Amino acid sequence: MHVQRNGAGYLAVRLLMWTLVPAILSNLAVGQAASGPSQATASTSSPAASPDQPPQSVPGVRSDSYVIGAEDIISVDVWKEPEMSKTVPVRPDGMISLPLIGEIKAAGYTPVQLQGILADSMKKVISDPQVTVLVDKIGSLNFNIVGEVNRPGYFPLTRRMTVLDAIAMAGGFKDFAKTKKVYVLRTAANGTQERLPFNYKQVIAGKNPQQNIELQPRDTIVVP
């Protein structure tokens, strides 16, 4: 009887193990699956961008070819000289003002050219200045379209654009626009204004294609 009870107890223990072990292994597998992806994510996630990264120039503006103009906004960054680094507007007279070096002409130069000019001026107050000039906002290269178009207003002029391009950018004509009487107002260097006619119907029909002129900064297209 004693041996039989021990044998029965042994069988009971074996049955209990067969029941519990698969459940334990299943729970362990679930736990590993749950923890695995989060660990992988933590190990492969990229670090946050540094807040000390330098400012970026306006897209499409080449520092070696874009010519800075009045009403542009530029960033002047001097390496390891935060007191001399500044974001400044280009005044209507083409000048900017910077700490320690005062007023200096910016309009008419590319950002790369201006970097060299500023570096030469800063050599009087600091040794071996490393200067970077970026265009933050373009205010000098734009045109205006007013009147019977769907989206009137100012638009950037950072690439070659004709009157037809500008009308498309403004969303096209409204229903009652006088498309035969469109004109461009252009201000000359001496301040006088020239009125350049644009007959939309003739231009798209292949007549008077010369009226589809290339726009210049500060042109205003009037759509009656």
WOQUICOR-V231026 format. One record per residue. N is the residue number from 1. SS is DSSP state (H for helix, E for strand, C for the rest). NEAR is the number of other C-alpha atoms within 12 Angstrom. Layout:
n;ss;near
N;SS;NEAR
N;SS;NEAR
This chain:
n;ss;near
1;C;7
2;H;8
3;H;9
4;H;10
5;H;11
6;H;12
7;H;13
8;H;14
9;H;14
10;H;14
11;H;14
12;H;14
13;H;15
14;H;14
15;H;14
16;H;14
17;H;15
18;H;14
19;H;14
20;H;14
21;H;15
22;H;14
23;H;14
24;H;14
25;H;15
26;H;14
27;H;14
28;H;14
29;H;14
30;H;14
31;H;14
32;H;15
33;H;14
34;H;14
35;H;14
36;H;14
37;H;15
38;H;14
39;H;13
40;H;14
41;H;13
42;H;12
43;H;11
44;H;10
45;C;11
46;C;10
47;C;10
48;C;8
49;C;8
50;C;9
51;C;8
52;C;12
53;C;9
54;C;19
55;C;22
56;C;21
57;C;22
58;C;22
59;C;17
60;C;18
61;C;27
62;C;20
63;C;25
64;C;19
65;C;17
66;C;30
67;E;28
68;C;41
69;C;32
70;C;29
71;C;27
72;C;34
73;E;32
74;E;42
75;E;34
76;E;42
77;E;32
78;E;30
79;C;22
80;C;16
81;C;21
82;H;17
83;H;16
84;H;29
85;C;29
86;E;26
87;E;26
88;E;29
89;E;31
90;C;33
91;C;23
92;C;18
93;C;18
94;C;24
95;E;26
96;E;31
97;E;25
98;E;28
99;C;22
100;C;19
101;C;22
102;E;15
103;E;18
104;E;27
105;E;29
106;C;39
107;C;29
108;C;22
109;C;27
110;E;26
111;H;35
112;H;26
113;H;25
114;H;34
115;H;30
116;H;24
117;H;24
118;H;38
119;H;28
120;H;20
121;H;26
122;H;28
123;C;18
124;C;13
125;C;17
126;C;21
127;C;16
128;C;18
129;C;26
130;C;25
131;E;33
132;E;33
133;E;40
134;E;39
135;E;42
136;E;28
137;E;29
138;C;32
139;C;29
140;C;33
141;C;29
142;E;29
143;E;38
144;E;32
145;E;37
146;E;30
147;E;28
148;C;25
149;E;28
150;C;21
151;C;21
152;C;25
153;E;24
154;E;23
155;E;31
156;E;30
157;C;28
158;C;25
159;C;21
160;C;18
161;C;24
162;E;26
163;H;39
164;H;33
165;H;23
166;H;39
167;H;38
168;H;20
169;H;24
170;C;28
171;C;18
172;C;25
173;E;28
174;C;20
175;C;13
176;C;14
177;C;22
178;C;20
179;H;28
180;H;20
181;H;22
182;E;33
183;E;31
184;E;37
185;E;29
186;E;26
187;E;19
188;C;14
189;C;10
190;C;8
191;C;9
192;C;10
193;E;15
194;E;17
195;E;19
196;E;24
197;E;28
198;E;33
199;C;30
200;H;31
201;H;20
202;H;20
203;H;22
204;H;18
205;C;11
206;C;13
207;C;14
208;C;16
209;H;20
210;H;19
211;H;27
212;C;30
213;C;27
214;E;24
215;C;34
216;C;28
217;C;32
218;C;28
219;C;35
220;E;32
221;E;43
222;E;34
223;E;35
224;C;23
